[in-house]
Amino acid sequence: MKGWRLILAVFAGLLALSMVLTRFQVVAPVALRAGVAPVTRLSVTAADNVRRAYVTLMQDRDQKARVTQLQKENDLLTQRNELLSREVGRLKQVLVITTTQAPNALAIAQVIGVDPSPLQARLELNRGSRDGVRVHMPVTVPGGLVGQVVDVAAGQATVLALTDPESAVGVTLQGSRGGRGVAHGSPPDRLRAEFSRGVPIKVGDVLVTNSQGGVFPVGIPVGRVEEVLPMGPNDVHRTVIVKPAVDAGVVEDVTILEGL
């Protein structure tokens, strides 16, 4: 009985203490709350600005990474487009040649080397015997004849260009005007062609290949007459200086023709 009285007394004391504390709870004055409010707002604003700055920084980093990735993809696509454009150009070159010069094109080859000597005119191609290339095959571009193959390895071939001193090609006047001659290379960048004395050749005439020698198809442009040299009373040949139709030193892709 005494235990229950003790418990009730403790309970009553705690209840009374709780009511007293609740009644006299300290409340911050209005002036104090008003003074603290700007600081609180400033802290909240600063925290929000820091959060936004962090988010922006992360977004900028992600955007820069994305831009870098897109730039790489763009560069790759540009390279592919250039390769495709070059391939289209090669196919167009073959089409022009097969319709205007000769139908028996073997392959397109890339010029990978040019003889630096001013006394020679020779090109190295990236096609060889394993591609079906053989000695004496004509080499040409849409603008005209480049020369002929004179040496072949498995993966490369050497072309003797028209302006090389060892080069010789049978020529005639374009437009079925007759006259058969031979054009020899005249370094560094011209040809010397000889015709019979009676051939009515003049400056500006275009020379094309003829069937002489059985190497080149007929009618491929060789060059244009730049000068007709004076003839002596005992000369039996008329000599002309010819500017080649093609500058072999600047061509990049050529077409190799099957031999006749």
C-alpha positions as protocol buffer text, in pm:
chain_id: "A"
residue {
  index: 1
  type: MET
  ca { x: 0 y: 0 z: 0 }
}
residue {
  index: 2
  type: LYS
  ca { x: 286 y: 227 z: 79 }
}
residue {
  index: 3
  type: GLY
  ca { x: 443 y: 144 z: -263 }
}
residue {
  index: 4
  type: TRP
  ca { x: 141 y: 262 z: -453 }
}
residue {
  index: 5
  type: ARG
  ca { x: 132 y: 586 z: -257 }
}
residue {
  index: 6
  type: LEU
  ca { x: 496 y: 648 z: -346 }
}
residue {
  index: 7
  type: ILE
  ca { x: 434 y: 590 z: -716 }
}
residue {
  index: 8
  type: LEU
  ca { x: 134 y: 824 z: -717 }
}
residue {
  index: 9
  type: ALA
  ca { x: 332 y: 1088 z: -536 }
}
residue {
  index: 10
  type: VAL
  ca { x: 618 y: 1072 z: -795 }
}
residue {
  index: 11
  type: PHE
  ca { x: 368 y: 1085 z: -1080 }
}
residue {
  index: 12
  type: ALA
  ca { x: 198 y: 1388 z: -933 }
}
residue {
  index: 13
  type: GLY
  ca { x: 531 y: 1563 z: -884 }
}
residue {
  index: 14
  type: LEU
  ca { x: 639 y: 1503 z: -1244 }
}
residue {
  index: 15
  type: LEU
  ca { x: 304 y: 1626 z: -1375 }
}
residue {
  index: 16
  type: ALA
  ca { x: 332 y: 1944 z: -1171 }
}
residue {
  index: 17
  type: LEU
  ca { x: 689 y: 2005 z: -1293 }
}
residue {
  index: 18
  type: SER
  ca { x: 583 y: 1958 z: -1656 }
}
residue {
  index: 19
  type: MET
  ca { x: 304 y: 2212 z: -1622 }
}
residue {
  index: 20
  type: VAL
  ca { x: 539 y: 2466 z: -1466 }
}
residue {
  index: 21
  type: LEU
  ca { x: 801 y: 2428 z: -1740 }
}
residue {
  index: 22
  type: THR
  ca { x: 539 y: 2459 z: -2012 }
}
residue {
  index: 23
  type: ARG
  ca { x: 394 y: 2770 z: -1857 }
}
residue {
  index: 24
  type: PHE
  ca { x: 722 y: 2953 z: -1818 }
}
residue {
  index: 25
  type: GLN
  ca { x: 889 y: 2841 z: -2153 }
}
residue {
  index: 26
  type: VAL
  ca { x: 1122 y: 3112 z: -2284 }
}
residue {
  index: 27
  type: VAL
  ca { x: 1015 y: 3260 z: -2622 }
}
residue {
  index: 28
  type: ALA
  ca { x: 1258 y: 3469 z: -2828 }
}
residue {
  index: 29
  type: PRO
  ca { x: 1160 y: 3832 z: -2849 }
}
residue {
  index: 30
  type: VAL
  ca { x: 1016 y: 3960 z: -3180 }
}
residue {
  index: 31
  type: ALA
  ca { x: 1307 y: 4204 z: -3226 }
}
residue {
  index: 32
  type: LEU
  ca { x: 1557 y: 3922 z: -3191 }
}
residue {
  index: 33
  type: ARG
  ca { x: 1374 y: 3709 z: -3447 }
}
residue {
  index: 34
  type: ALA
  ca { x: 1357 y: 4004 z: -3686 }
}
residue {
  index: 35
  type: GLY
  ca { x: 1731 y: 4065 z: -3651 }
}
residue {
  index: 36
  type: VAL
  ca { x: 1820 y: 3703 z: -3713 }
}
residue {
  index: 37
  type: ALA
  ca { x: 1587 y: 3658 z: -4014 }
}
residue {
  index: 38
  type: PRO
  ca { x: 1815 y: 3839 z: -4270 }
}
residue {
  index: 39
  type: VAL
  ca { x: 2108 y: 3629 z: -4162 }
}
residue {
  index: 40
  type: THR
  ca { x: 1900 y: 3316 z: -4201 }
}
residue {
  index: 41
  type: ARG
  ca { x: 1780 y: 3424 z: -4546 }
}
residue {
  index: 42
  type: LEU
  ca { x: 2137 y: 3511 z: -4647 }
}
residue {
  index: 43
  type: SER
  ca { x: 2259 y: 3169 z: -4538 }
}
residue {
  index: 44
  type: VAL
  ca { x: 1980 y: 2998 z: -4728 }
}
residue {
  index: 45
  type: THR
  ca { x: 2050 y: 3209 z: -5038 }
}
residue {
  index: 46
  type: ALA
  ca { x: 2424 y: 3143 z: -5018 }
}
residue {
  index: 47
  type: ALA
  ca { x: 2366 y: 2770 z: -4983 }
}
residue {
  index: 48
  type: ASP
  ca { x: 2127 y: 2777 z: -5278 }
}
residue {
  index: 49
  type: ASN
  ca { x: 2382 y: 2971 z: -5490 }
}
residue {
  index: 50
  type: VAL
  ca { x: 2655 y: 2723 z: -5400 }
}
residue {
  index: 51
  type: ARG
  ca { x: 2427 y: 2437 z: -5498 }
}
residue {
  index: 52
  type: ARG
  ca { x: 2339 y: 2602 z: -5829 }
}
residue {
  index: 53
  type: ALA
  ca { x: 2706 y: 2679 z: -5900 }
}
residue {
  index: 54
  type: TYR
  ca { x: 2798 y: 2319 z: -5839 }
}
residue {
  index: 55
  type: VAL
  ca { x: 2519 y: 2196 z: -6063 }
}
residue {
  index: 56
  type: THR
  ca { x: 2625 y: 2443 z: -6335 }
}
residue {
  index: 57
  type: LEU
  ca { x: 2989 y: 2335 z: -6302 }
}
residue {
  index: 58
  type: MET
  ca { x: 2896 y: 1971 z: -6342 }
}
residue {
  index: 59
  type: GLN
  ca { x: 2673 y: 2051 z: -6639 }
}
residue {
  index: 60
  type: ASP
  ca { x: 2954 y: 2254 z: -6804 }
}
residue {
  index: 61
  type: ARG
  ca { x: 3195 y: 1966 z: -6753 }
}
residue {
  index: 62
  type: ASP
  ca { x: 2948 y: 1724 z: -6906 }
}
residue {
  index: 63
  type: GLN
  ca { x: 2883 y: 1962 z: -7197 }
}
residue {
  index: 64
  type: LYS
  ca { x: 3256 y: 2007 z: -7264 }
}
residue {
  index: 65
  type: ALA
  ca { x: 3302 y: 1630 z: -7265 }
}
residue {
  index: 66
  type: ARG
  ca { x: 3007 y: 1599 z: -7504 }
}
residue {
  index: 67
  type: VAL
  ca { x: 3145 y: 1873 z: -7731 }
}
residue {
  index: 68
  type: THR
  ca { x: 3484 y: 1698 z: -7739 }
}
residue {
  index: 69
  type: GLN
  ca { x: 3317 y: 1369 z: -7826 }
}
residue {
  index: 70
  type: LEU
  ca { x: 3107 y: 1531 z: -8099 }
}
residue {
  index: 71
  type: GLN
  ca { x: 3418 y: 1701 z: -8240 }
}
residue {
  index: 72
  type: LYS
  ca { x: 3595 y: 1365 z: -8263 }
}
residue {
  index: 73
  type: GLU
  ca { x: 3293 y: 1213 z: -8433 }
}
residue {
  index: 74
  type: ASN
  ca { x: 3276 y: 1508 z: -8672 }
}
residue {
  index: 75
  type: ASP
  ca { x: 3646 y: 1474 z: -8759 }
}
residue {
  index: 76
  type: LEU
  ca { x: 3598 y: 1104 z: -8826 }
}
residue {
  index: 77
  type: LEU
  ca { x: 3296 y: 1169 z: -9048 }
}
residue {
  index: 78
  type: THR
  ca { x: 3489 y: 1442 z: -9232 }
}
residue {
  index: 79
  type: GLN
  ca { x: 3773 y: 1199 z: -9302 }
}
residue {
  index: 80
  type: ARG
  ca { x: 3529 y: 936 z: -9423 }
}
residue {
  index: 81
  type: ASN
  ca { x: 3357 y: 1192 z: -9643 }
}
residue {
  index: 82
  type: GLU
  ca { x: 3691 y: 1295 z: -9794 }
}
residue {
  index: 83
  type: LEU
  ca { x: 3775 y: 932 z: -9866 }
}
residue {
  index: 84
  type: LEU
  ca { x: 3435 y: 874 z: -10023 }
}
residue {
  index: 85
  type: SER
  ca { x: 3464 y: 1193 z: -10228 }
}
residue {
  index: 86
  type: ARG
  ca { x: 3805 y: 1085 z: -10353 }
}
residue {
  index: 87
  type: GLU
  ca { x: 3672 y: 742 z: -10441 }
}
residue {
  index: 88
  type: VAL
  ca { x: 3382 y: 900 z: -10629 }
}
residue {
  index: 89
  type: GLY
  ca { x: 3635 y: 1117 z: -10814 }
}
residue {
  index: 90
  type: ARG
  ca { x: 3835 y: 809 z: -10909 }
}
residue {
  index: 91
  type: LEU
  ca { x: 3527 y: 632 z: -11039 }
}
residue {
  index: 92
  type: LYS
  ca { x: 3434 y: 940 z: -11242 }
}
residue {
  index: 93
  type: GLN
  ca { x: 3788 y: 947 z: -11380 }
}
residue {
  index: 94
  type: VAL
  ca { x: 3761 y: 587 z: -11495 }
}
residue {
  index: 95
  type: LEU
  ca { x: 3422 y: 661 z: -11653 }
}
residue {
  index: 96
  type: VAL
  ca { x: 3559 y: 959 z: -11846 }
}
residue {
  index: 97
  type: ILE
  ca { x: 3861 y: 764 z: -11966 }
}
residue {
  index: 98
  type: THR
  ca { x: 3665 y: 456 z: -12072 }
}
residue {
  index: 99
  type: THR
  ca { x: 3421 y: 670 z: -12270 }
}
residue {
  index: 100
  type: THR
  ca { x: 3667 y: 917 z: -12427 }
}
residue {
  index: 101
  type: GLN
  ca { x: 4005 y: 742 z: -12450 }
}
residue {
  index: 102
  type: ALA
  ca { x: 3995 y: 362 z: -12419 }
}
residue {
  index: 103
  type: PRO
  ca { x: 3746 y: 109 z: -12279 }
}
residue {
  index: 104
  type: ASN
  ca { x: 4012 y: -122 z: -12135 }
}
residue {
  index: 105
  type: ALA
  ca { x: 4098 y: 42 z: -11802 }
}
residue {
  index: 106
  type: LEU
  ca { x: 4274 y: -194 z: -11563 }
}
residue {
  index: 107
  type: ALA
  ca { x: 4282 y: 2 z: -11238 }
}
residue {
  index: 108
  type: ILE
  ca { x: 4315 y: 336 z: -11066 }
}
residue {
  index: 109
  type: ALA
  ca { x: 4656 y: 390 z: -10904 }
}
residue {
  index: 110
  type: GLN
  ca { x: 4782 y: 651 z: -10664 }
}
residue {
  index: 111
  type: VAL
  ca { x: 5107 y: 835 z: -10731 }
}
residue {
  index: 112
  type: ILE
  ca { x: 5328 y: 768 z: -10427 }
}
residue {
  index: 113
  type: GLY
  ca { x: 5654 y: 912 z: -10554 }
}
residue {
  index: 114
  type: VAL
  ca { x: 5799 y: 1151 z: -10812 }
}
residue {
  index: 115
  type: ASP
  ca { x: 6160 y: 1147 z: -10933 }
}
residue {
  index: 116
  type: PRO
  ca { x: 6316 y: 1470 z: -10802 }
}
residue {
  index: 117
  type: SER
  ca { x: 6568 y: 1495 z: -11085 }
}
residue {
  index: 118
  type: PRO
  ca { x: 6491 y: 1776 z: -11335 }
}
residue {
  index: 119
  type: LEU
  ca { x: 6644 y: 1558 z: -11609 }
}
residue {
  index: 120
  type: GLN
  ca { x: 6399 y: 1271 z: -11557 }
}
residue {
  index: 121
  type: ALA
  ca { x: 6024 y: 1239 z: -11530 }
}
residue {
  index: 122
  type: ARG
  ca { x: 5923 y: 919 z: -11355 }
}
residue {
  index: 123
  type: LEU
  ca { x: 5642 y: 835 z: -11119 }
}
residue {
  index: 124
  type: GLU
  ca { x: 5598 y: 558 z: -10863 }
}
residue {
  index: 125
  type: LEU
  ca { x: 5252 y: 401 z: -10836 }
}
residue {
  index: 126
  type: ASN
  ca { x: 5098 y: 192 z: -10558 }
}
residue {
  index: 127
  type: ARG
  ca { x: 4992 y: -84 z: -10800 }
}
residue {
  index: 128
  type: GLY
  ca { x: 5209 y: -370 z: -10920 }
}
residue {
  index: 129
  type: SER
  ca { x: 5221 y: -716 z: -11069 }
}
residue {
  index: 130
  type: ARG
  ca { x: 4983 y: -861 z: -10812 }
}
residue {
  index: 131
  type: ASP
  ca { x: 4725 y: -609 z: -10941 }
}
residue {
  index: 132
  type: GLY
  ca { x: 4781 y: -720 z: -11301 }
}
residue {
  index: 133
  type: VAL
  ca { x: 5014 y: -434 z: -11398 }
}
residue {
  index: 134
  type: ARG
  ca { x: 5268 y: -514 z: -11670 }
}
residue {
  index: 135
  type: VAL
  ca { x: 5546 y: -330 z: -11849 }
}
residue {
  index: 136
  type: HIS
  ca { x: 5440 y: -107 z: -12143 }
}
residue {
  index: 137
  type: MET
  ca { x: 5089 y: -50 z: -12009 }
}
residue {
  index: 138
  type: PRO
  ca { x: 4969 y: 306 z: -12087 }
}
residue {
  index: 139
  type: VAL
  ca { x: 4901 y: 540 z: -11795 }
}
residue {
  index: 140
  type: THR
  ca { x: 4657 y: 826 z: -11839 }
}
residue {
  index: 141
  type: VAL
  ca { x: 4420 y: 1077 z: -11678 }
}
residue {
  index: 142
  type: PRO
  ca { x: 4110 y: 1248 z: -11821 }
}
residue {
  index: 143
  type: GLY
  ca { x: 4324 y: 1541 z: -11939 }
}
residue {
  index: 144
  type: GLY
  ca { x: 4554 y: 1327 z: -12148 }
}
residue {
  index: 145
  type: LEU
  ca { x: 4838 y: 1076 z: -12160 }
}
residue {
  index: 146
  type: VAL
  ca { x: 5083 y: 1055 z: -11869 }
}
residue {
  index: 147
  type: GLY
  ca { x: 5323 y: 788 z: -11997 }
}
residue {
  index: 148
  type: GLN
  ca { x: 5379 y: 414 z: -11982 }
}
residue {
  index: 149
  type: VAL
  ca { x: 5486 y: 155 z: -11726 }
}
residue {
  index: 150
  type: VAL
  ca { x: 5854 y: 63 z: -11758 }
}
residue {
  index: 151
  type: ASP
  ca { x: 5918 y: -134 z: -11439 }
}
residue {
  index: 152
  type: VAL
  ca { x: 5696 y: -348 z: -11216 }
}
residue {
  index: 153
  type: ALA
  ca { x: 5731 y: -497 z: -10868 }
}
residue {
  index: 154
  type: ALA
  ca { x: 5474 y: -688 z: -10666 }
}
residue {
  index: 155
  type: GLY
  ca { x: 5312 y: -379 z: -10515 }
}
residue {
  index: 156
  type: GLN
  ca { x: 5458 y: -89 z: -10714 }
}
residue {
  index: 157
  type: ALA
  ca { x: 5518 y: 23 z: -11069 }
}
residue {
  index: 158
  type: THR
  ca { x: 5738 y: 289 z: -11231 }
}
residue {
  index: 159
  type: VAL
  ca { x: 5595 y: 512 z: -11501 }
}
residue {
  index: 160
  type: LEU
  ca { x: 5806 y: 682 z: -11767 }
}
residue {
  index: 161
  type: ALA
  ca { x: 5635 y: 1019 z: -11817 }
}
residue {
  index: 162
  type: LEU
  ca { x: 5620 y: 1184 z: -12159 }
}
residue {
  index: 163
  type: THR
  ca { x: 5874 y: 1454 z: -12073 }
}
residue {
  index: 164
  type: ASP
  ca { x: 6145 y: 1204 z: -11975 }
}
residue {
  index: 165
  type: PRO
  ca { x: 6431 y: 1206 z: -12231 }
}
residue {
  index: 166
  type: GLU
  ca { x: 6387 y: 831 z: -12282 }
}
residue {
  index: 167
  type: SER
  ca { x: 6019 y: 867 z: -12370 }
}
residue {
  index: 168
  type: ALA
  ca { x: 5892 y: 841 z: -12727 }
}
residue {
  index: 169
  type: VAL
  ca { x: 5532 y: 833 z: -12843 }
}
residue {
  index: 170
  type: GLY
  ca { x: 5377 y: 832 z: -13188 }
}
residue {
  index: 171
  type: VAL
  ca { x: 5159 y: 1138 z: -13247 }
}
residue {
  index: 172
  type: THR
  ca { x: 4931 y: 1288 z: -13509 }
}
residue {
  index: 173
  type: LEU
  ca { x: 4724 y: 1603 z: -13553 }
}
residue {
  index: 174
  type: GLN
  ca { x: 4391 y: 1592 z: -13376 }
}
residue {
  index: 175
  type: GLY
  ca { x: 4081 y: 1596 z: -13590 }
}
residue {
  index: 176
  type: SER
  ca { x: 4195 y: 1351 z: -13859 }
}
residue {
  index: 177
  type: ARG
  ca { x: 4417 y: 1616 z: -14017 }
}
residue {
  index: 178
  type: GLY
  ca { x: 4688 y: 1362 z: -14091 }
}
residue {
  index: 179
  type: GLY
  ca { x: 5059 y: 1377 z: -14032 }
}
residue {
  index: 180
  type: ARG
  ca { x: 5244 y: 1111 z: -13836 }
}
residue {
  index: 181
  type: GLY
  ca { x: 5529 y: 1205 z: -13609 }
}
residue {
  index: 182
  type: VAL
  ca { x: 5718 y: 1105 z: -13297 }
}
residue {
  index: 183
  type: ALA
  ca { x: 5732 y: 1312 z: -12977 }
}
residue {
  index: 184
  type: HIS
  ca { x: 6035 y: 1274 z: -12750 }
}
residue {
  index: 185
  type: GLY
  ca { x: 6073 y: 1400 z: -12396 }
}
residue {
  index: 186
  type: SER
  ca { x: 6256 y: 1731 z: -12363 }
}
residue {
  index: 187
  type: PRO
  ca { x: 6334 y: 1804 z: -11995 }
}
residue {
  index: 188
  type: PRO
  ca { x: 6230 y: 1961 z: -11781 }
}
residue {
  index: 189
  type: ASP
  ca { x: 5870 y: 1998 z: -11899 }
}
residue {
  index: 190
  type: ARG
  ca { x: 5832 y: 1990 z: -12278 }
}
residue {
  index: 191
  type: LEU
  ca { x: 5827 y: 1753 z: -12578 }
}
residue {
  index: 192
  type: ARG
  ca { x: 5998 y: 1781 z: -12916 }
}
residue {
  index: 193
  type: ALA
  ca { x: 5797 y: 1632 z: -13199 }
}
residue {
  index: 194
  type: GLU
  ca { x: 5920 y: 1571 z: -13551 }
}
residue {
  index: 195
  type: PHE
  ca { x: 5696 y: 1552 z: -13859 }
}
residue {
  index: 196
  type: SER
  ca { x: 5752 y: 1527 z: -14229 }
}
residue {
  index: 197
  type: ARG
  ca { x: 5838 y: 1854 z: -14394 }
}
residue {
  index: 198
  type: GLY
  ca { x: 5505 y: 1879 z: -14571 }
}
residue {
  index: 199
  type: VAL
  ca { x: 5281 y: 1839 z: -14266 }
}
residue {
  index: 200
  type: PRO
  ca { x: 5087 y: 2167 z: -14220 }
}
residue {
  index: 201
  type: ILE
  ca { x: 5141 y: 2195 z: -13846 }
}
residue {
  index: 202
  type: LYS
  ca { x: 5110 y: 2526 z: -13663 }
}
residue {
  index: 203
  type: VAL
  ca { x: 5111 y: 2675 z: -13314 }
}
residue {
  index: 204
  type: GLY
  ca { x: 4801 y: 2577 z: -13117 }
}
residue {
  index: 205
  type: ASP
  ca { x: 4751 y: 2241 z: -13287 }
}
residue {
  index: 206
  type: VAL
  ca { x: 4668 y: 1953 z: -13054 }
}
residue {
  index: 207
  type: LEU
  ca { x: 4864 y: 1633 z: -13087 }
}
residue {
  index: 208
  type: VAL
  ca { x: 4712 y: 1295 z: -13000 }
}
residue {
  index: 209
  type: THR
  ca { x: 4848 y: 942 z: -12995 }
}
residue {
  index: 210
  type: ASN
  ca { x: 4855 y: 729 z: -13309 }
}
residue {
  index: 211
  type: SER
  ca { x: 4898 y: 355 z: -13352 }
}
residue {
  index: 212
  type: GLN
  ca { x: 5274 y: 374 z: -13407 }
}
residue {
  index: 213
  type: GLY
  ca { x: 5456 y: 128 z: -13180 }
}
residue {
  index: 214
  type: GLY
  ca { x: 5138 y: -54 z: -13083 }
}
residue {
  index: 215
  type: VAL
  ca { x: 5154 y: 66 z: -12721 }
}
residue {
  index: 216
  type: PHE
  ca { x: 4903 y: 349 z: -12686 }
}
residue {
  index: 217
  type: PRO
  ca { x: 4537 y: 361 z: -12788 }
}
residue {
  index: 218
  type: VAL
  ca { x: 4469 y: 604 z: -13071 }
}
residue {
  index: 219
  type: GLY
  ca { x: 4342 y: 954 z: -12999 }
}
residue {
  index: 220
  type: ILE
  ca { x: 4461 y: 1023 z: -12643 }
}
residue {
  index: 221
  type: PRO
  ca { x: 4568 y: 1389 z: -12606 }
}
residue {
  index: 222
  type: VAL
  ca { x: 4946 y: 1432 z: -12579 }
}
residue {
  index: 223
  type: GLY
  ca { x: 4992 y: 1808 z: -12587 }
}
residue {
  index: 224
  type: ARG
  ca { x: 4957 y: 2135 z: -12773 }
}
residue {
  index: 225
  type: VAL
  ca { x: 5209 y: 2284 z: -13018 }
}
residue {
  index: 226
  type: GLU
  ca { x: 5376 y: 2577 z: -12850 }
}
residue {
  index: 227
  type: GLU
  ca { x: 5641 y: 2663 z: -13110 }
}
residue {
  index: 228
  type: VAL
  ca { x: 5729 y: 2561 z: -13465 }
}
residue {
  index: 229
  type: LEU
  ca { x: 6106 y: 2574 z: -13511 }
}
residue {
  index: 230
  type: PRO
  ca { x: 6250 y: 2730 z: -13829 }
}
residue {
  index: 231
  type: MET
  ca { x: 6358 y: 2486 z: -14098 }
}
residue {
  index: 232
  type: GLY
  ca { x: 6683 y: 2492 z: -14286 }
}
residue {
  index: 233
  type: PRO
  ca { x: 6701 y: 2432 z: -14664 }
}
residue {
  index: 234
  type: ASN
  ca { x: 6830 y: 2079 z: -14611 }
}
residue {
  index: 235
  type: ASP
  ca { x: 6596 y: 1977 z: -14329 }
}
residue {
  index: 236
  type: VAL
  ca { x: 6361 y: 1689 z: -14410 }
}
residue {
  index: 237
  type: HIS
  ca { x: 6168 y: 1707 z: -14082 }
}
residue {
  index: 238
  type: ARG
  ca { x: 5967 y: 1979 z: -13922 }
}
residue {
  index: 239
  type: THR
  ca { x: 6032 y: 2010 z: -13546 }
}
residue {
  index: 240
  type: VAL
  ca { x: 5786 y: 2157 z: -13299 }
}
residue {
  index: 241
  type: ILE
  ca { x: 5793 y: 2222 z: -12925 }
}
residue {
  index: 242
  type: VAL
  ca { x: 5494 y: 2075 z: -12745 }
}
residue {
  index: 243
  type: LYS
  ca { x: 5351 y: 2157 z: -12405 }
}
residue {
  index: 244
  type: PRO
  ca { x: 5218 y: 1834 z: -12249 }
}
residue {
  index: 245
  type: ALA
  ca { x: 4847 y: 1803 z: -12192 }
}
residue {
  index: 246
  type: VAL
  ca { x: 4921 y: 1674 z: -11841 }
}
residue {
  index: 247
  type: ASP
  ca { x: 5171 y: 1798 z: -11584 }
}
residue {
  index: 248
  type: ALA
  ca { x: 5288 y: 1460 z: -11457 }
}
residue {
  index: 249
  type: GLY
  ca { x: 5451 y: 1620 z: -11154 }
}
residue {
  index: 250
  type: VAL
  ca { x: 5119 y: 1717 z: -10995 }
}
residue {
  index: 251
  type: VAL
  ca { x: 4885 y: 1428 z: -11073 }
}
residue {
  index: 252
  type: GLU
  ca { x: 4766 y: 1225 z: -10774 }
}
residue {
  index: 253
  type: ASP
  ca { x: 4559 y: 945 z: -10925 }
}
residue {
  index: 254
  type: VAL
  ca { x: 4609 y: 785 z: -11265 }
}
residue {
  index: 255
  type: THR
  ca { x: 4438 y: 516 z: -11467 }
}
residue {
  index: 256
  type: ILE
  ca { x: 4634 y: 219 z: -11596 }
}
residue {
  index: 257
  type: LEU
  ca { x: 4512 y: 84 z: -11928 }
}
residue {
  index: 258
  type: GLU
  ca { x: 4538 y: -270 z: -12054 }
}
residue {
  index: 259
  type: GLY
  ca { x: 4796 y: -310 z: -12327 }
}
residue {
  index: 260
  type: LEU
  ca { x: 4682 y: -323 z: -12687 }
}
